[in-house]
Amino acid sequence: MTTHTQSTEPLTAESPEIRAFLSKWHEEGRAAFERSYDNLDYDGPTYAKTATDRRKYIALDAGRSGAFLLDKTTRLVYRIKAYGVPNKRKCLGTIDTILVCNDANLARLRWW
């Protein structure tokens, strides 16, 4: 089990925690995707998970679709209401907690 400690450095789209989050999210969705779509490439750019720096948040996207926003100062991950607007009622927790939680299932939580 990998442990992640909260750093005092501000997060960016290239931070190791963000890369780990994107990788975890991508891999957690692989089995269901491949069961449903055996002729599509899950690792192709259409389904890639990406991070984009914004002023206050880091946008965590699936393909060209927005999914989560991470607050750079509090490290909280939110579902979105609309692109660039966090849904504060649907907070997943801190990025550090999500990374160590084995049953986070980010692929499912995107639609919760």
HUHU-V150400 format. One record per residue. RES is the residue in one small letter. SS is DSSP state (H for helix, E for strand, - for the rest). PSI is psi in radians with two decimals (* if undefined). D_LAST is the distance of its C-alpha to the last C-alpha in whole Angstrom. Layout:
<<RES/SS/PSI/D_LAST> <RES/SS/PSI/D_LAST>>
This chain:
<<m/-/2.24/26> <t/-/2.36/26> <t/-/2.48/26> <h/-/2.27/25> <t/-/2.57/27> <q/-/2.20/26> <s/-/2.74/29> <t/-/-0.21/30> <e/-/2.49/30> <p/-/2.55/28> <l/-/2.56/25> <t/-/3.01/26> <a/-/-0.35/24> <e/-/0.05/26> <s/-/2.57/26> <p/H/-0.61/26> <e/H/-0.68/23> <i/H/-0.77/21> <r/H/-0.72/23> <a/H/-0.72/21> <f/H/-0.84/18> <l/H/-0.72/18> <s/H/-0.78/20> <k/H/-0.81/18> <w/H/-0.79/14> <h/H/-0.83/17> <e/H/-0.56/18> <e/H/-0.40/15> <g/H/-0.14/14> <r/H/-0.89/18> <a/H/-0.84/19> <a/H/-0.72/16> <f/H/-0.85/17> <e/H/-0.49/21> <r/H/-0.66/21> <s/H/-0.57/20> <y/-/1.43/22> <d/-/-0.25/25> <n/-/0.03/27> <l/-/2.68/25> <d/-/1.85/25> <y/-/-0.47/22> <d/-/0.05/24> <g/-/2.92/25> <p/H/-0.42/24> <t/H/-0.54/22> <y/H/0.16/19> <a/-/2.54/20> <k/E/2.23/18> <t/E/2.80/20> <a/E/2.39/20> <t/E/2.23/22> <d/E/2.32/24> <r/-/-3.14/24> <r/-/-0.95/26> <k/-/-0.45/23> <y/E/2.87/20> <i/E/2.11/20> <a/E/2.22/18> <l/E/1.91/16> <d/E/2.68/16> <a/E/1.94/15> <g/-/-2.22/19> <r/-/0.21/19> <s/E/2.32/16> <g/E/2.51/14> <a/E/-0.92/11> <f/E/2.73/12> <l/E/2.34/15> <l/E/2.13/17> <d/E/2.13/19> <k/-/-0.56/22> <t/-/-0.73/24> <t/-/-0.27/22> <r/-/0.29/20> <l/E/2.47/16> <v/E/2.22/13> <y/E/2.63/11> <r/E/2.92/8> <i/E/2.63/11> <k/E/-0.90/12> <a/E/2.85/15> <y/-/2.13/16> <g/-/-0.05/18> <v/E/2.00/16> <p/E/2.56/14> <n/E/1.70/11> <k/E/-0.28/13> <r/E/-0.25/11> <k/E/1.23/8> <c/E/2.26/10> <l/E/-0.34/10> <g/E/-2.98/14> <t/E/2.73/17> <i/H/-0.60/17> <d/H/-0.72/20> <t/H/-0.74/18> <i/H/-0.68/15> <l/H/-0.51/18> <v/H/-0.17/20> <c/-/2.09/17> <n/-/-0.32/18> <d/-/0.53/15> <a/-/-0.67/12> <n/-/1.17/11> <l/H/-0.55/10> <a/H/-0.69/10> <r/H/-0.70/7> <l/H/-0.33/5> <r/-/-0.56/6> <w/-/0.02/4> <w/-/*/0>>
